[in-house]
Every structure is written in C-alpha cells, then in structure tokens.
Amino acid sequence: MLDILIVDDHPDQVAGMLRTIDWTSCQVTGTHAAYSGTEALEVLRRQTIHLLITDIRMPGMTGIELIEQVRRLSPKTRCVLISGYADFEYAKQAVNLNTSRYMMKPVDFDELQETVAVLAREVLNEAETAETYRKNIHTLHSYLPAFRSDLLTQLLGGRPMTGPTLAAKLADLDSPFRLRDECLMFAVLLAPEVGLSSYDKSLFEYGIVNITEELMSPQFVLWHCKDDENRIVFICKPVGETDDQAEPVVCVKVLERLAWQVQRQVLRWMSRKVSILIASRRWSFPGQITLPYFMLKESFRSRQMQPAGYVAAIDEQSVTPISGHINLLYEPPTLLRLLEVGRWNQAADKLDRIFAELAVKWTLSEEYAREAVFTIAGSFQSISHRSGRSLREITGDSGGEHPESMIGGSVEQFKAWALVALQRMKETIGGGVQNPKVPVLEKVYSYIDEHYGGDLSLQAIADHIKMHPAYLSKLFKAETSVNLNEYIMKYRLERAAHLLKSTDGKIYEIGSQLGYQTTHYFIKVFKNYFGMTPQEYREHILD
C-alpha cells in the first residue's frame, strides 16, 4: 500500500533496517534503498515515496539538503532524520523542514518500527480524508445544477434576499451571473400530450435544455429552471459582448433567431413541438427579473388556444394580464409590514419591484392604478397616523400632489411621489439618524426572510446574531413595539395567505414550506388568525 525509501551511505545500516523491521505490519509493501542523496532523488523522480528515512551526514548531499529537495518534489512525503550527533542546529533545521521525527543513532528498531507505523497511519488517514473530500466535492458538483435551478426559481418568485447573501450564494454555486448583470429572458413550453408519464416528460425537458444550451452557449451564458407550470425559464447574457451585441434590439434578434433553431431541432430529434417566448429587452439581475417572468407567464396563458410551435418576442404592451391584482403588493413581507418595523431600505426595494410590475399593468386598466395608489398611500397613511401626524404633514411640499390625483397620470409620476414620501417618512419617523441597533434588527429580519421554512425559535435567531435570547426579545420589542414571536407568526401566516392565493399548492405543502411541523397545527394557527381554515380562505378568494 505504501512505499518507503531508506537513505544512508553505510549499506549495512540500510540492510539492517530492511531486514529487521516488519514492514507489512506497518502497511508498507514497497521498500527502496539509496546510498546517497543523488540516488535518493533519482528514486523519488520515478517512484511515489510515502515515507523517507535518511541519515543526516552523508558525502555530497546531506540529509538536510535531501529533505529540502524532497519538499519540492514530494511535499506530502513523511521524513525521518537519523543522526549520530546530538547537534541542536541539526534538530532545529529538521523542525524548520517539517520533519516528522528526529532520531539518534544507534537506532532502536522497535522505536523506528513504531514511528513508521504511526507515520503510515497518518498517510493513509490523509489519503482517506482526501478521497472523502474528493467524493464530496464530486457529489456537490453533481448537484450544482439543481441548486442553481432552485435559486433561480426563488428569485423569479420574488423571494426576498439581501445583496450580500445572494452574492455569496452565486459564488458558492459557481454561477456566472452577478448582481446588476443585464439579462435577457425567454421561456420554453413543451406542447402538452395526453398519457405522457412524468419520467418521459422529464426526459424531454432534459433534451430541450441540452439542445438549447448546445445552440445558444457559443453566444449566450445561460441559467435555467423549471417553474410550477412546466415552463423551462432561461435568463441569459451575451458571451464577451461587443458594443453591437450590447444593444438590446440586436440581442433580442439574435436570441429570436436561435430560438427558431431550437424549435426546429427539438421537432427534428424529439418529434415534439415547443413554443418559445422572449421578453424583448434586457433586465437588471435580480431586481427586475420578476417583471419579464410575469410577462412571459401571462403571454403564455393568453395563447392557450393557439397551436403549439410558435416563437415570439413580447414587450410590456403586448401582455394582457389575466391576474386580478398586482401580485407584489400582497407578497409578504408587505409594504405596510416593512414600514411598521422601520425597514426603510427594504421598503424602498419593495417599491422598486412593485413599480416594475406596475409598468406593465398601469395603463391596462384604471382599476390597477387605483389598487396601487390606495394600497401604497394607505400604507403610508397608516404609519403616519400612528406617529400622530397626517401624511401631508410628513411629506410637505416635497411630497408633490395628493396620491389620488395620480390615478389618471403616469406610473413614473406616482413612483416619484412614493419614493419622496418614503424618504420623508424615514427622516421624520425614523429620526433621520442611524440607530445603532438597526444592524442587529436587520440581521433578525434577514434571518427570518431566508429561514421562514426552518427553525425560527428565539434561541435559533439569537444564536445566529450572537446575542442572548432574553436581551434580543427585549430589544426587538423596544425598537419595533412588536413582539418578535408575534412578528414571526404574522410573517408566516401572511406568506401562507399569499401562497394560497397565488399558487395551487396543497395545504400540507404550504404548511411544511413555512416551517409548520404538522398540517393540523398549521390549520389551527391559520384559523385563529384569519377566522377560517386555509381551504376556506382559498375558496373565499377564488369566489
């Protein structure tokens, strides 16, 4: 299993060691001899040597000089130095060269055998650890595509995630995408077929992804996932983009041409039709990607009666939404909830994402404008009144017109008003000066945002931010006027309500996704809060 090299300019010393030591019991199966440093290096160049025993004083090259060379040729080789002189300088040099053992002559063979056995175990354990690590890395890399897909699914669904957290996840997953990359998006839908098993469907989807990547990867960096309606959604960016390629119109045209090639190749090799829709401009990652995803979903839904096999580029004006409300207004944590606990930066991010969705819906119907204005302004007014002021007092002249007058105006006008109003509220109600406790609260909020499906006990959160649970609970209540457990309960239940409205997930799946250990307990807590069971709530919303 292991090979050892013994180096000494006295052949009888070498022969004595080779003859006396029980090498097999030490896991050594290959023994080699050399009678000078030069000979030893020749052996090392043609043979893997795990253990080296060398005399210090030899003609030409000393044992110290030999080990210096060994460290360059074979850094992991364990070295034992043998000396006939009790010389402190030799011992010090041996330590500096990371020598495993320094022994004096005459050599005690029992001690030497024990030394060899110990070093052999170290080598074997190190090799086993390295092999385990290699296997773990291999396993991890085999799961990376699934992990990447899961992350993209979360981002498309609007899962809140702080910039540093997302940047770390992207790095961990070896993703070529970075924050604020300008991306394109397209989605592929396999034509439905009666009787197609889940296994066969997954094979077709695998084939579609491979064909798409083969045709597009020379020109685009791709990242994909599958959504809950069996669409394969891709975001992409040009590879080594030139000034010409950087033009959105050019990118979309290239993408559309390649999409037609994908459609034809899937039909040729898989005898299946796919439909492909492309969002017709570039979007900032990750802040804006929920909007093109929404556009693609709605456009696919509006084409349900159209024969499969189409390829088209769509823009905001071509989308006729079926959804009855502005999704991001109600996605937890809601704007009102963020304002209640003073999460001003997150509230600004929330507004940015809401207005991105509004850019599509604002002009489609005045009802959408009314919904947005009354919900956002209502949240502002609620917080203003709690502080003993009117919203107009807080916003002042800088707040511009009254929000209701903007219903017939533009989304840009309303967005400008909302962001100014938010800043005024932050300065007036939030004090305008950075509260030293804010970073602690932000860590709490971020932990809840990212772990709402796991352990959100006071102890778990306190351990994460390295603070005593009792002090954390007291601090949170003092700074937000809300009990931490109450905040977590409302956060989970509002997210449950959102999932019941926006997905067709089963009750037990939603409960489990939100960290409830049993469906019975989830239903009980939900009913106590909303006055009806999750199923009754869903039926009520649908009605």
N, C-alpha and C positions, 0 to 999 in steps of 0.2 A: 504493500500500500504506500509506504514512504521510502525515500532514498536518503542515505547518509553518506557523507564524504569525510574521510579521516585524512588529515594532512600533517605529516611530520617528516623531518629529514632523517630520522632514525627508523629504518624499515622494521626493526624488531619491535619498536613501540607500536607501530601500526598493526603488525601481525598479532601482537599480544591482545590488543583491543578487539580485533576482528575475531580472534579465536575465543576469547573469554566471555564477551557479552552475549546474552541470549537476545538476539535482535528480534526474533519472531514475537517474543512476549511484549516487545516494545512497539509492535505494529510496523517494524522496519523489514522490508522484503528485498531492498536493493542496497548493497554495500559497495562503496567505491574507495579507492586509495590513491593518494598522490604524495610525492616526496619533496615537493617544493611548491611555492606559491604559483609559479608559472604553470606547472602541471595541473594544479587545482583549478585555475581559471579555464584551462582547456576543457576539463571535465564539466565545469559549470556551463560552458557555452554549448555543449552538445547534449546535456542531460539536466533534467529538473532535479535540483537538490533541495530537500526539505530541511535537513539538519547538517550542520558543518561542525566538526571538531578539529581544531588546529592548534599546533604548538605556536608559541609567540616567537621564539628566537630560531630563525632558520636562515641559511645563507641566501643572499639575493633579496628576497622579499620576506619581510617579517609577517607574523600572523596578524598584527595590527593593520599593516598595509594591505594584506589579503582581504581582510574584512571590509576595509574601505572600498575595495573593488567589488566585493560581493554585494554591498549595499546598493551599488549602481546596477549590477547585473540581475540580482535576485533579491529585492528588498524584503521579501517575506521569509527568507531562509533564516532559521534559528541558528545562532552561532555560539559555540562554547570555546573559550580560550583556555589553554593549558600552559602553565609557566613553571619553570624550575626555580624562579626567583621571586621572593616576596617584595616586589617592587611597586611602590604606591603609584608611580607615574603610569606603569602598565595598566594597573587596575583602573585608574582614572580615565585613561584612553578607552579602555574596554567599555566603561559605563557610557562615555560620550558616543560610542558607536552602537549603542543599544544592544550590547552583547547579552545573551540570555544567562550565561553563567561563566564565572571566572574560577578556575580550579588550579590547585598546586600539585606539582609532582612530589613524590611518586603518586601516581593516580590510584585512588581507591576504586576498584572496578565495580563494587556494589554501589558506591555513591554515583559513579558515572552511569551505571545502568538505570538507576532511579532517575537521574537527571534526564537521560534520553527518553525514558518512559513519560515523564512529565511534559517535556517539550513536544513529544509526538502527540500526546493528547491535546495540547494547545493547537497544534497544526490541524489535527483532524476536526476539532471543535470549530476552529476558524473556517475551515473549508465547508463544514456543515452549515454554519451560520451564513456564509457567503452564498451557498446553494439555496438555502431557505429564502434569503433576501432576493436572489435572482428569480426564484419562482414567484415570490410575492410581487415583485416588480412586473414580471411577465403577466401574472393574473390581473394586476391593476391595469396594465396597458390594454389587456383584452376587454376590460370593462369600460375603458375611457369613452368609447363612442356612446355607450348607453348613458354614462354620467353626463356627457356633453348634451345629449338629446334632452335629458331630464332638465338640465339647467335652462336650455332654450325654451322648453315648454313652460317653465315657471316664468321666465321673462316675458314671453308672449302673453301670458295670462295676467300680467301686471303685478306679479309677486314683488312686494317692496324689498329692496336690498340696498344697503349703503354702498357708496362707491368703493371704499377700501375693501369691503367684504367681497363684492363682485370681482374687483381686480385680482384679489387673492385666489378666488375660485377659478378665474380664467387662467391664471398662471399654473395652478395645481393641475388643471385639466389639459394643459399644454394647448390651449386654444390660440389660434392665430388672430382672433378678434380682441380688440382693446376698447376701453371706454372712449366714447365720442368718435369711433370709426364711422365713416359714411357708408351705409349699406343699401343694397337693393334687396327686394324680397319677392319671391314667387312661390306658388304652391301647386302641387300636382295631385290630381284626384283620379284614382283608378275607377273606371266605369263599373258600377255595381253589377254583380252577377248572382243569380239565384243558385243556391246549392254549393257555393264556393266555401270550403272549410276555412277555419281560422288559420290553420297551418299553411294551406295553399295561398291564402291571401298574404300571409307574412312573407312567403317566398317571392310572390310577385312584387311586393313592396321592396324587398331586398334587391331584386333585379332592377327595379326602377331607379333606386338610389345609385346602384353601380353604373348603370347606363348614363345617368345624369352626371355623375362625377367624372366618368371617363370622357364625356364630350365637353364638359364645361371647365374642368380643373386646369387645362392649359391657360385659360383666360381669366378664371374667377376662383377665388378662395371661397369654399362652400362650408356651410354648417346647417344641419337639418335636424328636424324632429317630426314626430307624427302627432297630430292633435286628436282630440276626442271624437272627431267626426271623420277620422281615417284619411285626412289630407296630409300629404308629406310637405311640410313647410320648410323652405330654404331661405336663409339670408346669405348674401354673398357680397364680395367686394373685388374689384379688379386686381389681378396679379401684376405687380410692378407697373402701376398705371402711368400712362403718359398724359400729357396735357389734353390730347384729343380724347383719350379714354375717360378722363376725369369728367367730361361733360355728361351730365345725366342723360340727355337725349341719346347720345352715342351709346352709352352703357345699356340703356333700355333696348335700343335697336339690336345691339349685339346679342343681348340676352334673349330677345324675342326670336332671333334667327336660330340660336342654339336650342331654344325650347321646341321649335318646329322639328329640329333634328332629333331631339329626344322623343318627341311624339311618334315620329316615323320609325325610329329604331325599336321602341317598345312594341309597336304594332308588328314590325318585321320579325323580331326574335321571340316575342312572348305572345303574339296574337291577341293582344289586349289593347283597348283604347284608353288613353289617358287625356284628361283635359288640364290645361295649364293656364293659370292667370298670373300676370306680372304687375306689381304695383309700379306705376310709371315715373317714379322719381326716387332720389336717394334720401335716406333717413338716418338720423343720428342714433347710434347704438349706445346704451339700450333705451334711452329716454323716449324716443319717438316710435319704437317698433310696434307698439300696441296698435297704433293707428293703421299702418298698412295691413297688419294682420286682420284687423276688424274689416277693412275694405275688402280684402280677399274673401273672408268668410261670407260677408253679405252679398258679394257679387256671385259667388258660387250658389248661394241659396236662391238668388233671383233667377239663376239659369237652370234650375232643377228640371224644367220641362224641355230644355234644349238638348239635342243629341250630343252624346259624348264625342270627344275628339277635337275640341276647339282649343285654340291658343289665342290669348288676347292680352293686351296691356290696358290697365284700367287706371283712372285717376279719381280724385275726390268727387268730381261732378258726375261720374258715371255710376256712382253707387247709390242705390235706393235702399236704405236700411229697412229691415223688417222688424228689428228690435224695437220694443215700445218705449225704451227710455235710454238715457245716457249712462252707459254702464259704469264708468269710472266715478260718477257722482256718488254711487252707493257701494262701491267696493271698499271694504274695510282696510285700514282704518279710514273712516270718513273724514272729510274736511272738518266737520264740527268736532269730532273726537280729537283730532290733531290740535285744533285751536284750544280746546278745553285744557289740555295738559301742556300748552306752551311749546309745541313742537313747530316752531315758526319755519325753519328751513324745510322740514318735511311737508308742511302745508304749502309752501311755495312750489315744491316739486310736484305735489298733488295737483295744484292748479295748472301747472305746465302740461301735465298729462291729460287733465280734463279738457283743456282748451285745444289740445291736439285732436281729441275726439270730436269736440265741438266744431272744429274746422270743416268736418265732413257734414255734420248734421244741421248746423246753424241755419243755412238758407233753405233747407228742405221743407221745413215747416216752422211756423211761428211758435208752435207748441214746444218744440225743443228749446228755442230761445227762452221762452217763459220758464220752462223747467230749470234751465241752468241759472238764469238770473235769480229766481226766487230761492233756489236751494243754496246758492253761494252767498247771496246777500243775506238770506235768512240765517245762515251760519254765523256771518259777521255780526248781525244784529243781536243774536243770542249771546255772543261773547261780550259785546259792547254793553248790553243791558245788565249783565252780571257784574260788570265793573262800575255800574251806576252812571253810565253815560249813554247818549244816543250815538248811533253810527255816524251821523253827520257831524257831531261834536268831535269825534275822533279823527275822521278823515279830513274835515275842514275844507278849505277851498281846493286843496291839492287833490281831494277825492274826486273832483270833477262833478259831472251830472249825477242825479239820483239814478240808481241802477235800473229802476223800472222804465226810465225813458230810453234805455238802450235796447229794448226788445226789438225795435224795428231797425236798429243800427247794425254795425258790423261786429263780428266776433273779436276783431283786433281792438276795437274801442272798449268793449266790455273787459277784455283781458287787461288792458292798460289800467282801467279803473280798479279792477280787483287786486292787481299787484301793488298799486299805490295804497289802496285801503289796507291791505295786509301789512305793508311796511309801517304805516301809521299806527296800526294796532300793536305791532311788535314794539314800536318806540314808546307808545303810551301805556299799554297794559303790561308789556314785558319789561318796562323800565328803561329800555334803550342801552343798558349796561350789561355786559356779560355776567350772568350769575355764576359764581364758581361751582355751583352744584349742577349746572346744566350738563357738563360732560358725563357726570355719573348717571343722570336721568337718561341721556342719550344712549348710554350703554344698556340701560334697562330696556328702553324701547326697542333698540336694535335686536337685543336678545329675544324679546317677545316676537318681533316681526319674523325672525328667522327660525324660531323654535316653537311656534304655536302648536305644532303637532306632537311635541315631545314633553319633556319634564319642565313645567313652568312653576314648580314649587318655589316658595320664598327662599328655601335653602339653596336650590339649584342656581337661582339668579344671583343670590348673594355670593355663592362660590365663584361664579363667573366674573363678577366685578370686584372680588376680593374685599368684601365688606361684611360686617356682622349682620345677620338677618334682622335682628330687632332694630338696629340703627337704620338699616335700609328701609324697612317698613315705615319707621317714624319719619325719615327724610322725605320719602315719596309722598306721604300724606301731607306733610307740612308744605311742600313745594307745589303740589298739584290740587290739594283739597279733595283728593280721591284716594280711597283705599286701594292698595296695589292688587289685592285679590279681586276686588270689585272691577278694577280696570281690566284685568286678565279675563274675567268671566264675560264682561261685555264685549271685549275684543273677539273672543272665540265665538260667542253667540251671534254677533253681527256678521262675522265671516260665515257662520253656518247659514244665516238667513240669505246672504248674498249667493252662496253656493246653491241653495235650494231654488233660488230664482233663476240663476244663470246657467246651471248645469242640470243634467238628468241623472246625476249620481245617486246611488241608493242611500237610504237614510243611514244604514250602518257604516257605509263607506265614508260618508261625510263626517259622522261622529268620530270614527277612527282617525281620519285625516286631521282632525282638530284636537287629538290627544285624549279623547274620552275612552276610558278603558272598556266600558260596556255600553251597548246601544240603549239599554234600559235607563241608565243614569243620564245619558245624553238627552233622551226624550223628556225625562223628568225635569232636568235643569232648563231645557228649552221651553217647556210648557210653563214653568214658574216665571220665566222672563217675558215671554210673548203672549201667554194666556191661551196657547193652543199647541198641539203637537207639531213636530216638523212636517208630517204628512198633511195635516190640516192647513198649516201655513202655506205649503206649496200649492195645494188645491185652491186656497183662497186667492193666492197671487195669480194663478192661471185663470181663475174665473174673472 
